[in-house]
Amino acid sequence: MNRTVLVFGTTWQRRWLGHAGTWASRGLAAGLFAAAAALAVGGLLDVAHERQRHDEAQLALQTAQAALKPAAPVAKRPPPRLNASQTRRLDDIIQQLNMPWTTVLNGLEKHTRPDVGVTLMEPDAKKATIRIQAEAKSIDSLLGYADGFAQDPVFAGIVLLQHETNEQDPNRPARLGFEVRLRALPVLPGKGAL
């Protein structure tokens, strides 16, 4: 009995294997083909993985380059023009802020008395003065308080403004208003001494 065996494959497979048609050769060919296919698939997966890493690196590079680009220049606007009234008001505010607050507050603290309460402290940088209003049980306590400022070398003297006694209050507290003149204030550029 004569059998014909069909061998699937190409001529190169038959020549390479040397003898076509045997089961062993077919198994070997199938194994080699499967191994080659596995290597090809593995290689394709590696290529895909490397491509993904490359794309991620490119994205990171583009993001970093975008962060390093200088921002679009902002058009500089000229400072607003102030009229004469606004300029004077701004100078007054700056002068008030430049008052020697440490000296003023230290002086007030230094002259604090337990029998006198300060009800008003109003600085005026233009005149280099501080208006103070204080209350006590007696006018003598208030005059002693004001005299402490007059004797202090930090201040240039005092001017008494008013005094009164609150007759409606059963304790009849006395109230004294006076101005304390400061020795010197900082001079603004273009301004005269105070």
C-alpha positions in Angstrom: 0.0 0.0 0.0 1.3 3.2 -1.0 0.5 6.3 1.0 1.0 9.8 0.0 2.0 12.1 2.8 1.2 15.8 2.4 3.7 18.0 4.0 2.7 21.5 4.7 5.5 23.9 4.4 7.7 25.6 2.0 10.5 24.2 0.0 13.1 25.9 2.2 11.7 24.1 5.3 12.0 20.8 3.5 15.5 21.5 2.4 16.6 22.9 5.8 15.2 19.9 7.6 16.8 17.6 4.9 13.9 15.2 4.8 10.3 16.1 4.6 7.5 14.1 5.6 8.5 12.5 8.9 6.6 13.2 12.1 9.7 14.2 13.9 10.7 16.7 11.3 7.2 18.1 11.4 7.3 18.4 15.2 10.7 20.1 15.1 9.5 22.5 12.4 6.4 23.4 14.4 8.5 23.9 17.6 10.9 26.1 15.8 8.0 28.0 14.2 6.4 28.5 17.7 9.7 29.6 19.2 10.2 32.1 16.3 6.7 33.4 16.8 7.1 33.7 20.5 10.4 35.7 20.0 8.7 37.9 17.4 5.7 38.6 19.8 8.1 39.2 22.7 10.1 41.6 20.5 7.0 43.4 19.4 6.0 43.8 23.1 9.4 45.1 23.9 9.2 47.6 21.0 5.8 48.7 22.2 7.0 49.1 25.8 10.0 51.1 24.6 7.8 53.3 22.4 5.6 54.1 25.4 8.6 55.0 27.6 9.9 57.2 24.7 6.5 59.0 24.4 6.4 59.6 28.2 10.0 61.0 28.1 9.1 63.3 25.2 6.0 64.5 27.1 8.1 65.2 30.2 10.7 67.0 28.2 8.0 69.2 26.5 6.5 70.0 29.8 9.8 71.0 31.3 10.6 73.1 28.2 7.3 74.9 28.5 7.9 75.7 32.1 11.3 77.2 31.3 9.9 79.5 28.6 9.8 83.1 29.8 6.3 84.4 30.3 5.0 86.8 27.8 6.2 90.2 28.8 3.5 92.2 30.6 3.0 95.7 29.2 4.2 98.1 31.8 1.6 100.8 32.5 2.9 104.2 33.5 2.2 105.1 37.1 -1.0 107.0 37.6 -0.7 110.8 37.5 -1.7 112.4 40.8 -3.2 115.9 40.9 -1.9 118.4 43.4 -4.6 117.6 46.0 -3.8 113.9 45.9 -0.1 114.6 46.1 -0.6 116.7 49.2 -2.8 114.0 50.8 -0.3 111.3 50.0 2.5 113.4 51.5 0.5 113.9 54.7 -0.1 110.1 55.0 3.6 109.4 54.4 4.6 112.0 57.0 2.1 110.6 59.5 3.5 107.1 59.0 7.0 108.4 59.4 6.3 109.8 62.8 8.7 108.4 65.4 6.1 106.1 66.9 8.6 104.3 69.1 9.6 107.6 70.7 6.0 108.7 71.1 4.8 105.4 72.6 7.8 105.0 74.9 7.2 108.6 76.1 3.6 107.8 76.9 4.5 104.6 78.6 7.3 106.3 80.6 4.8 108.9 81.9 2.0 106.5 82.7 0.6 107.0 86.2 -1.9 104.8 88.0 -4.1 107.7 89.0 -4.4 109.1 85.4 -6.2 107.6 82.4 -5.5 108.7 78.8 -8.7 109.0 76.8 -7.3 110.5 73.6 -4.0 110.5 71.8 -4.1 112.3 68.4 -0.8 112.8 66.6 -0.3 115.6 64.0 2.8 115.1 61.9 2.4 118.5 60.2 2.7 120.3 63.5 5.0 117.7 65.1 2.6 117.5 68.0 0.5 114.9 69.9 -2.8 116.0 71.4 -3.5 114.2 74.6 -6.6 114.2 76.7 -6.4 112.6 80.2 -8.7 112.1 83.2 -8.0 111.8 86.9 -9.8 112.3 90.2 -8.0 115.6 90.7 -6.7 118.4 88.5 -3.4 118.3 90.5 -2.8 114.7 89.2 -3.4 115.8 85.7 -1.1 118.8 86.0 1.6 116.6 87.4 1.1 114.2 84.5 1.4 117.0 81.9 4.5 118.4 83.7 6.2 115.1 83.2 6.1 115.6 79.5 7.3 119.2 79.8 10.4 118.0 81.8 11.2 115.2 79.3 14.1 116.0 77.0 12.5 113.9 74.2 9.7 116.4 73.9 10.0 120.2 73.2 7.4 121.2 75.7 3.6 121.3 76.2 0.7 123.6 75.6 -2.3 123.4 77.8 -5.5 123.4 75.8 -8.5 123.0 78.1 -9.6 121.6 81.4 -12.9 120.7 82.9 -14.6 118.8 85.7 -17.5 116.4 85.1 -20.0 117.6 87.6 -22.6 115.0 86.5 -20.4 112.1 87.6 -20.5 111.4 91.4 -16.7 111.0 91.4 -16.3 114.4 89.7 -13.3 113.4 87.5 -11.2 116.2 86.0 -10.2 116.2 82.4 -7.2 118.0 80.9 -6.3 118.4 77.2 -2.8 119.4 76.2 -0.4 119.2 73.2 3.1 117.7 73.4 5.6 119.0 70.9 8.1 116.6 69.5 11.8 117.7 69.2 12.2 116.5 65.6 10.5 114.6 62.9 12.0 113.1 59.7 11.9 115.6 56.8 10.4 114.4 53.5 12.4 115.1 50.4 11.4 118.5 49.0 9.8 119.5 52.3 11.0 121.9 54.9 11.8 121.0 58.5 8.9 120.8 60.8 
